[in-house]
Amino acid sequence: MSTGPGGEGAPAATRSTGFPVGGPGDARGGEAASADAFRNASRRWTTGVAVLTARHGEEVFAKTVSSLCTLSLDPLLISVAVTTRSPLAAAVRTSRRYAVSVLAGHQEPLARHFATPGAGHALSLFTVAPMRERATGAPVLENCLAWFDCRLHAVLPGGDHAVLVGRVVAADAGPGEPLIYHHGEYRALARPHLPSTGART
């Protein structure tokens, strides 16, 4: 008899979802997770790394983010979150456009640079990172793994962050491996050799 999630031997509370309901960690009944517990759990979520960019007049803004999410194919929508106090958020609200560059494994130095407070603001394009303006005029990092050029579709409240929903007007991708972020560290994909099983695919 199966005793795995959803199996006949599973408790009644897990049969529909495959996950236990209730118990000591259940937040119902007025309990709430602590900020430390939230951060600790969040650090286990592995993401790609991207740089959000915007231009407002002669000023250019950039910030390393890991909150990129593709939302819709019809219309083409993505979202990215940035702190509400960020000058970049204000620049996007005013200019109504932004771009997101998905970083390749060799671009870790750029991720670290644009994650540094104060490093993501320049007059004209950044000298530390080659960029090119795309359809909306928002700058995109050269040699990145992929990019999305967007016009602002909506700004949604997200607590201490603003969720910038963008309608994608241009996008492209190139070869390479992604830069990823896990447990507070930048990492690269590891591709260990897998022995052949002799099976044909």
N, C-alpha and C positions, 0 to 999 in steps of 0.2 A: 504494500500500500504506500502511495506517495505521501511524504510528509513535508514536501517543499512548499514554498509560497503558493497559495491558491489551491493546494492539493487537498485530497479528502481528509488527510490527517491534520490539516491546519486549523487553528482555532477559528471560531466563527467570525471574529473581528477582522481576520486577515483574508478571508476567502474572496472578497470582492476586489480588493486592491493589491493584495500580496504583501502588505506592510502592516505591522501591528498598530493597533489603535489604543490610546490610553497608556497607563503605566506611569512610573515615577517622573519621566521626562515630559509628560504631556503638559502643554502650556495653558490648557483650559482651566477654568476655575480661578482666574485672576493672576496666575503665574506669568512671568515674562522672562525671556532670556536676558542675561546680562550682556553688556557691551563686550566684555572680554570673551565670553563664550561665543558671541556672534562673530567676532574677529577671528577667533581660533578656528571655528567651523568654516568661515569664508576662505581662509588661507588654504584649505584643502581643495578648493574648487580651482581646477587648472584652466587657464584661459590663454588665448592669444594676446598679443601686445600690439597696440596701434598708437598712432599719433594723430590727435585731433587738431586741425588747423583752421584758421579763419583770418580774413583780412578786413580791416575797417579803415578806409582811407589809405594812408601810407603805413599804418601800423599792421604788423603781422603777429598773430598769436599762435602758440603751439603748446600742446600738453599731452603727455603720455597717459593713455587710458587702457583699461582692460574690460570696459563695459560695453563694447560694441555688440549689437544684436541685430540680425536681419529680421525684419518684421513681416513683410508682405511682398508678394509678386505682382499684385494688381490692386493698387499702384505699387511701384517699386519703392519700398520704405526701409530705412534702417533707423536705429536709435543709438544714442551714446549719452552717457551721463557725465556731468561735470558739476563741481560744487557751485552753489548759487552765488557765492561771493567772488567767483573767478572773473577777472576781466574778459576772459575768453567767452564766457557765457553772455556777457553784455555785448561783446562784439558780434556774436552770432545773432542775437536778438535784433541788433541794429542793422546789420548787413543782410540778414535773411539768407545766408549761405554759409556752408562749411564743407570741409573735406576730411576724410579719414584715410590714413595710409597704414595698411597692415604691414608690420615689420617682419623682415626676413631674419634668419638666425644671425647673420653677420652684422646686424644693425643694433646690437645691444648697447653700444656706446651712445647712440642717439636716444634710445629708450631712457637711459640713465640721465642724459643731459636734459631732456624735456620733462623729466620727473622732478628736477631740481627747482625749488621755489625761486621765481624771478628769472629763470633762464628762458622762459617761453614767450618773451616779448621783444620785438625788434622793430626798427624802422626799416622798411623795405624787407626783402627776403633775408633769411638767416644765412650768414657766411659759414656756419658750422655744418650746415646740411644743405646739399643741393636740392632745390625745389623748382617746380614748374607749375605755372598757373594753368588750370584746366577750364572747362566750359563756363563755369560760374565766376571765374576769377579767383577762386580759393586755391591756395597753393597745395601741391601734392609732393611728397618726398620722392626723389629719384631712386631708382633701384629697389623700391619696396616690393613686397610680395604681391600685394593687391591694393587697389584704391577705389574709393567711392567719392564722387563729387555731387554735392547735394544742395538743393534749395530748402530752406526751413519750411517744414510742413506744420509742425506744432511744437509747443513747449509744454511738457507735462510736469506737474509737481512730483517730486520724489524725495520728500523730507529735506535733508540738507543739500540735496542735489537737484539740478534741473535736468530733465530727460529731454534731449533735443531729438525730435523725430525729423528726419530728413527725407525728402523725395529725391531719389537718385536720378540725376540727369546724364551721368556718364560714369563708367566703371571699367576697370581692366585688371588683369592678373598676369603675373609672370612666373618663371620657373624658380625653384628653390624650396628650402625648408623654412618653417615658421619659427619665430622667436616665441617662446611660451613662458608663462609665469605660474609658479607653484610654490606655496609655502614661503612666500616672501623672497623668492629668488628667481632670477631669469635662468632659463634652461633651454636646451636644444633637444629635439627629438632624438631618441636612441633607436637604432634599427639593428638589433642583434640578429645574427644569422640564425635562421630557423632550419633545423635538419629536415630533409625531405622525408615524407611519409610514404612515398611511392604512389600516392593517389594522383589521378589525373583530373584536371579541372578544365 
